[in-house]
Amino acid sequence: MPHVAGLIASAEHVEPPPAPRTAATAEETDKILAWLETDGVRLVELDGRWVSPANGAGRARAELRNALAG
């Protein structure tokens, strides 16, 4: 955990945008979610609640990839 504490201490703090804007684009969020799903990645600290819709866009994304590939 000392490494995590060092990363947190050196991280840039970015204020959230005013409502109703979001802090990230849909594309940025998709890239982060894809990264979080890779092997060896884990959340070690969270400020707030982790929420993600059950059976959300992940299934639709897979179906779209299959449709575009074939």
Secondary structure as GFF3:
##gff-version 3
##sequence-region A 1 70
A	DSSP	alpha_helix	2	10	.	.	.	ID=ss1
A	DSSP	alpha_helix	26	36	.	.	.	ID=ss2
A	DSSP	alpha_helix	57	69	.	.	.	ID=ss3
###
